[in-house]
Amino acid sequence: DRQVLQASGQTPAGNSTAQDQARTAAGPQKFKTHTVKQGETATMIARRYGVRLDALLAANPRLDPRRMKVGDTLKIP
């Protein structure tokens, strides 16, 4: 029988600690992007990707939906 010894604070592979989970949650989020096309509104874009409008706006804090232009790039949460 083989025993695996672990240093204090480590967990076996496949298990994560609360610290690991917090680090993952605080890590950089990956977003899809969308390039605005003629005639699109923020509402239409949110619906297309199945996200709430408020989530789309939160992911793009500098976005003024009334001033979107063709070619603007939006982050999709």
Salt bridges, closest charged atoms under 4 A:
ASP20 OD1 - ARG23 NH1 2.99
GLU40 OE1 - HIS34 NE2 2.84
ASP54 OD1 - ARG52 NE 3.06
ASP64 OD1 - ARG66 NE 3.40
ASP64 OD2 - ARG67 NE 3.68
